[in-house]
């Protein structure tokens, strides 16, 4: 049976890679985002006529999403980023800030969505996109989804567009597979290093779609 990790095990795995093996987090983020972008491209037949929307939260999962947007752009796929946070908050520090700044230099559109009314406007726009990348929440999420994320997630599910989730469908509990108020229903989940425990439990199978486990350069001796 395939080994899977809990959020606590994943947190420790990341810690060992960064602190003990001295792999900068920005490298792990780059590998993660690039690999997701490659899986998205596999779903696209005509890149230049395909519009991709990347939905990002303020944390490192969103940082992965910025990398996805950059690599899709370099694959000639028009990509727009919708950030459910203040740009100024993301830019304060960290690996996500570095990758967000790169998007500005590349002139890839980044738009804030801070409340339900703005989320509803974005949902109307998303109906014109061909594929959606979910980079709202990562494996660390354990509490109930709050607004405006709940409205956004439920709205995306109602669009019936193909969604690729970054590491885990946003709103799915990594440990037990429960839905934390609302959860993305992905066509494909590109997860990093090792599968997650919740993927096979409770609501997990109904939300993950096809699961792709991809390496992000974590040393093999740390993996199961």
Backbone bond lengths (Angstrom), bond angles and torsions (degrees), N, CA, C in turn:
res aa  C-N    CA-C-N  psi(-1)  N-CA   C-N-CA  omega(-1)  CA-C   N-CA-C  phi
1 X - - - 1.464 - - 1.527 109.76 -
2 X 1.336 116.62 138.50 1.457 121.53 -178.18 1.524 110.21 -64.19
3 X 1.306 115.96 132.60 1.455 121.66 177.75 1.521 109.79 -71.94
4 X 1.326 116.19 140.41 1.463 120.78 176.95 1.520 108.86 -133.75
5 X 1.338 115.22 155.08 1.458 121.18 -175.30 1.518 111.59 -114.51
6 X 1.323 115.54 151.72 1.456 122.20 170.75 1.528 109.00 -85.15
7 X 1.341 116.76 173.74 1.464 119.70 177.84 1.529 111.29 -63.16
8 X 1.342 115.76 -36.28 1.460 119.41 179.53 1.528 111.12 -66.60
9 X 1.320 116.42 -40.43 1.463 120.08 177.94 1.526 111.29 -66.80
10 X 1.332 116.85 -37.10 1.465 119.78 177.87 1.527 111.19 -68.15
11 X 1.324 116.66 -38.60 1.458 120.46 178.21 1.536 110.32 -61.88
12 X 1.315 116.38 -41.32 1.456 120.94 179.13 1.527 111.02 -69.57
13 X 1.319 116.48 -37.10 1.465 120.79 177.35 1.527 110.43 -61.39
14 X 1.326 116.30 -46.60 1.464 120.44 177.75 1.526 110.62 -62.06
15 X 1.329 115.97 -42.33 1.462 119.68 -178.71 1.533 111.09 -60.36
16 X 1.318 116.47 -46.12 1.457 120.01 -179.40 1.531 110.94 -63.05
17 X 1.327 116.54 -42.71 1.464 119.76 -179.32 1.529 110.78 -61.42
18 X 1.335 115.99 -41.67 1.464 120.24 -175.32 1.530 112.04 -81.51
19 X 1.333 116.49 -46.40 1.467 119.51 -173.06 1.530 112.97 -85.67
20 X 1.327 117.63 -41.36 1.461 119.78 -175.66 1.526 112.72 -88.68
21 X 1.329 115.97 -36.99 1.463 118.93 -179.56 1.533 112.22 -97.79
22 X 1.335 115.82 -3.70 1.471 121.75 174.87 1.526 113.10 60.96
23 X 1.338 116.10 33.47 1.463 120.32 174.64 1.531 107.56 -86.97
24 X 1.314 118.64 115.35 1.466 119.33 -179.44 1.531 111.32 -58.85
25 X 1.326 115.66 139.84 1.461 119.76 179.56 1.511 112.92 -58.04
26 X 1.333 116.83 -29.99 1.458 120.65 -179.58 1.527 110.95 -64.06
27 X 1.332 117.27 -29.86 1.467 120.36 176.90 1.521 110.38 -70.75
28 X 1.328 117.13 -43.50 1.460 120.72 177.64 1.530 110.11 -61.37
29 X 1.336 116.68 -41.24 1.468 121.19 179.57 1.522 110.89 -65.02
30 X 1.322 116.64 -41.97 1.465 120.81 178.95 1.528 111.10 -61.59
31 X 1.333 116.14 -47.32 1.464 119.72 179.94 1.524 111.26 -63.26
32 X 1.322 116.06 -40.97 1.466 120.47 -179.96 1.526 110.99 -61.75
33 X 1.325 116.03 -51.29 1.458 119.57 -177.78 1.515 113.04 -64.94
34 X 1.323 116.34 -40.63 1.469 119.54 178.96 1.528 111.10 -62.35
35 X 1.321 116.58 -42.63 1.466 120.26 -179.15 1.522 111.93 -66.54
36 X 1.326 116.70 -37.62 1.472 119.33 175.96 1.523 109.72 -63.88
37 X 1.327 116.39 -45.02 1.467 119.82 -179.81 1.527 111.36 -58.30
38 X 1.319 116.46 -40.00 1.463 119.77 179.00 1.522 111.68 -63.79
39 X 1.324 117.07 -35.91 1.466 120.22 177.04 1.523 111.33 -71.28
40 X 1.326 116.53 -34.00 1.462 119.67 176.24 1.520 110.13 -65.42
41 X 1.320 116.21 -44.04 1.468 121.02 -178.88 1.527 110.84 -59.16
42 X 1.317 117.04 -33.56 1.469 120.66 179.01 1.523 112.29 -61.96
43 X 1.330 116.59 -23.28 1.466 120.94 -179.28 1.528 112.51 -89.14
44 X 1.331 115.92 -4.28 1.466 121.05 -172.90 1.515 110.82 -107.57
45 X 1.323 116.52 129.20 1.461 121.10 179.12 1.523 112.22 -91.42
46 X 1.336 116.10 -39.10 1.458 120.44 -178.17 1.532 108.57 -127.60
47 X 1.346 117.62 91.79 1.464 121.10 -172.76 1.525 114.41 -53.64
48 X 1.331 117.63 -46.96 1.455 120.00 -173.17 1.523 112.93 -70.54
49 X 1.319 117.32 -16.06 1.465 121.09 178.68 1.526 112.04 -107.79
50 X 1.321 115.87 14.15 1.460 121.58 -179.77 1.520 109.75 -113.95
51 X 1.317 116.79 126.23 1.465 121.17 178.43 1.528 109.06 -101.52
52 X 1.335 115.58 129.93 1.460 120.80 179.35 1.521 109.91 -115.20
53 X 1.322 115.59 136.41 1.460 122.05 174.79 1.516 108.24 -111.93
54 X 1.321 116.77 129.89 1.464 121.34 178.36 1.520 107.79 -110.97
55 X 1.325 116.62 116.90 1.460 122.37 -179.41 1.525 108.29 -96.03
56 X 1.321 116.86 120.09 1.457 121.23 -172.82 1.525 112.36 -122.28
57 X 1.331 115.16 142.27 1.449 121.69 167.93 1.516 108.87 -95.77
58 X 1.348 116.39 -176.85 1.461 119.10 -172.71 1.528 113.95 -85.05
59 X 1.334 118.62 -7.46 1.456 121.17 -175.26 1.517 113.58 -93.41
60 X 1.330 114.98 -160.75 1.462 120.33 -177.30 1.523 112.80 -69.37
61 X 1.332 118.14 -26.89 1.467 119.66 174.61 1.522 109.31 -62.62
62 X 1.325 116.01 -40.81 1.461 119.83 174.06 1.518 111.33 -63.98
63 X 1.345 116.04 -37.05 1.460 119.66 176.05 1.515 112.16 -59.12
64 X 1.338 115.92 -41.48 1.466 119.90 173.76 1.522 110.05 -57.82
65 X 1.330 115.83 -40.00 1.464 120.93 -179.75 1.516 112.76 -62.36
66 X 1.352 117.55 -37.39 1.467 119.60 177.40 1.530 110.57 -63.31
67 X 1.327 115.38 -38.54 1.468 119.50 177.87 1.532 109.72 -65.43
68 X 1.324 116.46 -41.12 1.472 120.60 177.03 1.528 109.48 -56.87
69 X 1.319 116.58 -47.96 1.468 120.79 -178.42 1.528 110.95 -58.35
70 X 1.331 116.44 -43.51 1.473 120.43 -179.18 1.517 111.63 -63.10
71 X 1.328 116.60 -44.27 1.471 119.20 -178.55 1.526 111.93 -71.77
72 X 1.323 118.05 -33.87 1.464 119.33 174.65 1.526 109.92 -63.72
73 X 1.322 116.10 -43.28 1.466 120.64 176.84 1.528 110.50 -56.32
74 X 1.320 116.61 -43.01 1.470 120.38 -179.84 1.523 112.46 -71.35
75 X 1.344 116.81 -17.49 1.466 121.76 172.62 1.534 111.11 -92.24
76 X 1.334 116.25 13.28 1.471 122.55 177.39 1.532 112.59 68.44
77 X 1.329 116.58 24.06 1.471 120.82 175.27 1.525 107.74 -99.92
78 X 1.334 118.83 116.16 1.465 120.06 176.94 1.530 110.27 -59.06
79 X 1.330 116.24 125.72 1.461 120.73 -175.00 1.524 110.28 -132.74
80 X 1.320 116.06 130.37 1.458 122.30 175.80 1.522 109.06 -117.66
81 X 1.325 115.99 142.60 1.457 121.54 -179.45 1.521 109.94 -107.16
82 X 1.327 116.23 131.53 1.455 122.64 175.36 1.530 107.09 -116.17
83 X 1.321 116.14 114.89 1.461 122.37 -172.88 1.520 110.20 -105.49
84 X 1.339 116.41 118.93 1.465 120.65 178.78 1.532 107.85 -91.18
85 X 1.309 114.60 67.11 1.458 123.66 -178.72 1.522 106.82 -178.61
86 X 1.326 115.89 169.44 1.450 120.07 174.67 1.526 109.59 -80.78
87 X 1.308 115.53 130.90 1.463 119.95 177.41 1.524 109.99 -55.20
88 X 1.317 117.05 -40.84 1.465 121.30 -178.04 1.520 111.91 -61.81
89 X 1.344 117.46 -32.66 1.469 120.42 178.53 1.522 110.93 -69.24
90 X 1.338 116.48 -41.47 1.462 120.29 -179.43 1.521 110.92 -66.31
91 X 1.329 116.27 -35.86 1.463 120.96 -174.13 1.529 113.88 -76.09
92 X 1.326 118.01 -2.14 1.469 120.09 -176.11 1.525 112.00 -63.82
93 X 1.332 117.27 -46.06 1.465 119.24 179.28 1.524 109.87 -170.70
94 X 1.340 115.66 172.31 1.458 121.42 172.70 1.513 114.53 96.39
95 X 1.334 113.89 175.20 1.465 121.12 -177.25 1.522 111.87 -66.91
96 X 1.331 116.74 -35.98 1.467 119.57 178.81 1.526 110.34 -62.41
97 X 1.328 116.48 -38.89 1.467 120.40 179.38 1.526 111.06 -61.13
98 X 1.316 116.66 -41.77 1.465 120.86 179.55 1.527 110.43 -59.88
99 X 1.311 116.09 -45.89 1.465 119.31 -177.34 1.524 112.77 -73.24
100 X 1.335 117.15 -29.37 1.465 119.25 175.56 1.527 110.10 -67.95
101 X 1.326 116.82 -41.19 1.469 119.56 177.91 1.532 111.65 -61.06
102 X 1.316 116.38 -36.76 1.468 119.60 178.27 1.528 110.57 -60.78
103 X 1.334 116.23 -40.16 1.471 119.48 178.81 1.518 110.99 -60.84
104 X 1.336 117.00 -40.69 1.461 119.40 178.89 1.522 110.87 -62.17
105 X 1.335 116.61 -41.92 1.471 119.92 179.11 1.526 111.59 -65.17
106 X 1.346 116.00 -30.99 1.462 120.38 179.32 1.530 112.18 -85.77
107 X 1.343 115.13 -3.99 1.468 122.01 179.87 1.532 112.00 61.86
108 X 1.332 115.69 33.98 1.464 120.79 172.25 1.526 107.59 -82.35
109 X 1.332 118.43 126.32 1.465 120.60 -174.18 1.527 112.80 -61.56
110 X 1.332 115.70 131.77 1.462 123.20 175.21 1.523 107.51 -128.43
111 X 1.324 115.35 124.50 1.471 119.87 -176.25 1.517 110.49 -125.55
112 X 1.319 116.30 134.14 1.454 121.26 177.74 1.525 111.21 -80.17
113 X 1.333 114.97 146.53 1.462 121.90 170.91 1.524 106.78 -135.21
114 X 1.328 116.32 106.24 1.458 120.16 -170.14 1.524 114.11 -109.58
115 X 1.325 117.44 -10.61 1.465 118.98 -178.71 1.522 109.97 -147.38
116 X 1.334 115.63 174.37 1.468 120.62 -175.08 1.521 111.44 -64.30
117 X 1.326 118.12 -38.44 1.465 119.48 -178.53 1.525 111.15 -62.91
118 X 1.332 116.28 -40.99 1.467 119.52 178.07 1.527 110.60 -68.64
119 X 1.320 116.87 -39.84 1.472 120.66 177.15 1.523 110.52 -60.02
120 X 1.325 117.33 -41.30 1.469 120.06 179.37 1.521 111.50 -65.01
121 X 1.332 116.96 -36.42 1.470 119.50 175.88 1.530 110.56 -65.56
122 X 1.330 115.33 -40.52 1.466 119.16 179.26 1.520 111.16 -65.89
123 X 1.320 117.09 -38.88 1.467 120.00 179.32 1.522 111.22 -60.03
124 X 1.322 117.34 -37.14 1.464 120.17 176.76 1.534 110.26 -64.19
125 X 1.330 116.06 -40.21 1.463 120.17 178.81 1.522 111.50 -67.44
126 X 1.325 116.39 -35.85 1.465 119.77 -176.12 1.525 112.45 -63.65
127 X 1.315 116.94 -19.92 1.468 119.36 178.33 1.524 111.60 -63.96
128 X 1.349 117.10 -18.93 1.466 119.87 179.52 1.529 112.47 -93.24
129 X 1.326 117.01 -1.30 1.462 120.53 178.89 1.530 110.01 -91.61
130 X 1.316 115.68 155.52 1.458 121.03 -176.02 1.519 113.13 -95.15
131 X 1.323 116.51 -28.36 1.459 120.56 -177.77 1.530 108.73 -149.30
132 X 1.330 115.98 144.99 1.462 121.63 -177.12 1.529 108.94 -122.61
133 X 1.318 115.79 134.84 1.462 121.38 174.79 1.525 107.93 -106.79
134 X 1.307 116.08 126.18 1.462 123.46 -177.89 1.522 109.84 -98.12
135 X 1.346 115.72 105.57 1.463 121.56 177.18 1.536 109.29 -128.43
136 X 1.322 115.70 44.64 1.461 121.23 -176.41 1.525 112.13 -83.65
137 X 1.331 116.17 -53.50 1.458 121.31 -178.06 1.524 110.09 -132.59
138 X 1.332 115.35 147.52 1.453 121.01 177.73 1.515 112.41 -101.99
139 X 1.314 115.77 -158.58 1.464 121.21 -175.58 1.520 112.92 -72.46
140 X 1.332 117.86 -16.23 1.461 120.55 -177.04 1.511 114.50 -75.53
141 X 1.324 118.01 -11.94 1.470 120.90 -178.19 1.525 110.78 -64.55
142 X 1.350 115.74 130.08 1.468 119.48 178.52 1.521 112.88 -135.07
143 X 1.333 118.01 -15.73 1.455 121.10 179.85 1.514 112.20 -98.98
144 X 1.334 115.78 172.20 1.458 121.36 -179.20 1.532 111.29 -63.77
145 X 1.330 114.91 140.99 1.456 121.14 175.26 1.530 109.34 -64.57
146 X 1.319 115.81 133.35 1.462 121.31 178.40 1.527 110.45 -106.31
147 X 1.317 115.13 168.52 1.461 120.28 173.78 1.531 109.84 -73.59
148 X 1.337 119.29 150.59 1.468 125.83 2.22 1.527 114.16 -86.46
149 X 1.358 116.62 7.50 1.463 119.66 -177.90 1.527 112.22 -62.67
150 X 1.337 115.82 -38.40 1.475 119.35 -177.41 1.524 110.57 -61.78
151 X 1.330 115.83 -46.55 1.466 119.93 178.31 1.525 111.09 -62.04
152 X 1.327 116.75 -41.06 1.465 120.43 -179.58 1.522 111.08 -64.59
153 X 1.319 117.46 -46.88 1.468 120.88 -178.19 1.523 111.28 -63.58
154 X 1.331 116.54 -46.39 1.465 119.49 179.24 1.520 110.80 -63.95
155 X 1.334 116.58 -38.13 1.463 120.12 178.78 1.515 112.40 -66.19
156 X 1.312 117.05 -41.43 1.471 120.96 178.27 1.530 109.93 -62.27
157 X 1.319 117.00 -42.68 1.468 119.61 178.84 1.525 111.71 -61.05
158 X 1.319 117.03 -32.41 1.465 120.90 -178.99 1.528 112.99 -79.01
159 X 1.325 117.52 -12.52 1.464 120.61 -179.28 1.527 112.49 -75.81
160 X 1.332 116.24 -20.56 1.468 121.29 -177.52 1.529 112.64 56.98
161 X 1.330 115.74 38.97 1.459 122.02 174.48 1.528 108.60 -99.76
162 X 1.329 118.19 151.21 1.464 118.97 174.70 1.528 110.22 -65.51
163 X 1.327 115.43 127.72 1.463 121.31 -179.44 1.524 109.09 -118.15
164 X 1.322 116.17 132.06 1.463 122.30 173.16 1.526 107.24 -108.41
165 X 1.322 116.61 119.72 1.465 120.78 -179.52 1.529 110.83 -93.08
166 X 1.324 114.83 140.44 1.461 122.64 -179.92 1.536 108.84 -90.27
167 X 1.302 116.26 107.65 1.476 125.84 177.91 1.520 113.61 76.02
168 X 1.343 118.43 -46.80 1.458 122.20 -179.57 1.527 108.16 -158.21
169 X 1.330 119.03 143.42 1.462 118.92 174.73 1.530 110.01 -60.26
170 X 1.317 116.84 127.34 1.459 120.51 -177.43 1.522 110.86 -59.52
171 X 1.337 115.11 128.49 1.460 120.80 -179.78 1.511 113.96 99.57
172 X 1.324 117.25 -7.51 1.467 120.90 177.23 1.519 108.57 -92.10
173 X 1.342 116.40 132.25 1.457 120.44 178.95 1.523 110.04 -72.79
174 X 1.318 116.01 124.05 1.459 121.80 -176.25 1.524 112.02 -61.88
175 X 1.321 117.00 -32.98 1.465 120.15 -172.44 1.520 114.14 -86.39
176 X 1.357 116.72 -42.15 1.465 117.72 -172.33 1.527 114.17 -121.00
177 X 1.336 117.52 0.52 1.455 120.13 176.24 1.512 115.26 74.17
178 X 1.329 117.78 13.36 1.465 120.16 178.26 1.526 109.98 -82.13
179 X 1.334 115.39 157.48 1.459 121.34 176.29 1.524 108.11 -89.97
180 X 1.319 115.98 124.16 1.470 121.32 -176.29 1.524 110.66 -89.99
181 X 1.323 114.86 62.06 1.459 121.13 -179.41 1.517 113.15 94.10
182 X 1.313 117.55 -44.78 1.470 124.46 175.55 1.514 106.95 -162.65
183 X 1.329 116.41 145.75 1.458 119.89 -179.58 1.522 110.25 -146.56
184 X 1.310 115.45 141.19 1.458 122.33 177.40 1.528 109.74 -61.07
185 X 1.330 115.88 138.61 1.462 121.43 170.56 1.524 107.34 -101.24
186 X 1.315 115.51 101.93 1.455 120.82 -173.64 1.523 111.77 -89.44
187 X 1.332 114.96 149.11 1.462 120.12 169.28 1.520 109.60 -80.66
188 X 1.348 115.47 -30.68 1.454 121.55 -179.45 1.523 108.62 -148.01
189 X 1.323 115.95 134.53 1.464 121.30 174.13 1.521 108.02 -115.25
190 X 1.326 116.14 120.11 1.464 121.09 177.55 1.526 106.90 -100.55
191 X 1.316 115.93 104.91 1.461 120.52 -173.75 1.523 110.08 -108.30
192 X 1.328 116.13 155.08 1.459 121.12 -165.99 1.522 112.80 -104.72
193 X 1.310 115.12 130.75 1.473 125.37 171.62 1.520 113.46 74.69
194 X 1.327 117.43 -49.84 1.459 121.69 -175.74 1.525 108.54 -156.34
195 X 1.323 117.28 152.32 1.455 120.74 179.25 1.530 110.22 -65.70
196 X 1.322 116.69 162.77 1.454 121.31 -177.24 1.527 110.55 -107.71
197 X 1.321 115.19 144.54 1.462 121.58 -173.04 1.538 112.75 -54.41
198 X 1.323 116.21 -43.16 1.453 120.44 -175.26 1.511 115.42 -69.31
199 X 1.341 117.56 -13.13 1.461 119.76 -178.21 1.524 112.57 -61.54
200 X 1.321 116.75 -30.69 1.468 120.23 -175.80 1.524 112.83 -104.81
201 X 1.322 117.39 3.62 1.461 121.09 -176.25 1.524 111.67 -112.20
202 X 1.312 116.68 150.19 1.465 125.11 172.60 1.531 112.07 45.40
203 X 1.342 117.26 -113.97 1.467 121.00 -176.36 1.523 113.35 -85.05
204 X 1.329 116.82 -3.76 1.462 120.71 -175.46 1.515 115.22 -52.12
205 X 1.345 118.03 -54.67 1.464 118.99 -176.48 1.528 114.29 -59.75
206 X 1.324 117.66 -27.85 1.464 120.92 -179.24 1.523 112.65 -79.41
207 X 1.325 117.36 -9.53 1.465 120.57 -175.22 1.526 113.95 -116.31
208 X 1.316 118.35 -21.88 1.461 119.31 -173.34 1.520 113.68 -83.38
209 X 1.340 117.82 -26.42 1.453 118.88 -172.45 1.521 109.91 64.06
210 X 1.341 116.29 -146.85 1.466 120.26 176.15 1.528 109.13 -71.56
211 X 1.310 116.58 128.57 1.466 120.65 -179.63 1.523 109.85 -100.98
212 X 1.322 115.84 123.87 1.456 122.84 176.08 1.525 107.49 -112.77
213 X 1.325 117.16 119.71 1.464 121.25 175.18 1.522 107.64 -95.12
214 X 1.323 115.97 121.97 1.458 119.91 -174.75 1.525 110.65 -125.39
215 X 1.321 116.03 141.56 1.451 121.17 178.67 1.512 112.14 -77.51
216 X 1.347 116.52 143.45 1.467 119.63 177.83 1.528 110.35 -124.85
217 X 1.321 116.22 24.71 1.470 126.01 176.45 1.528 113.76 81.53
218 X 1.330 118.16 18.99 1.459 120.47 170.71 1.538 107.71 -69.64
219 X 1.345 118.40 131.85 1.458 121.06 -177.04 1.535 112.74 -53.98
220 X 1.325 115.68 136.63 1.466 120.41 -173.00 1.522 113.14 -61.38
221 X 1.337 117.21 -27.76 1.477 118.67 -178.65 1.531 112.06 -70.32
222 X 1.325 117.29 -13.41 1.457 120.89 176.69 1.531 112.02 -87.92
223 X 1.323 116.26 -12.01 1.462 120.89 -173.86 1.533 110.70 -95.78
224 X 1.341 117.17 153.62 1.466 120.35 179.98 1.530 112.33 -69.36
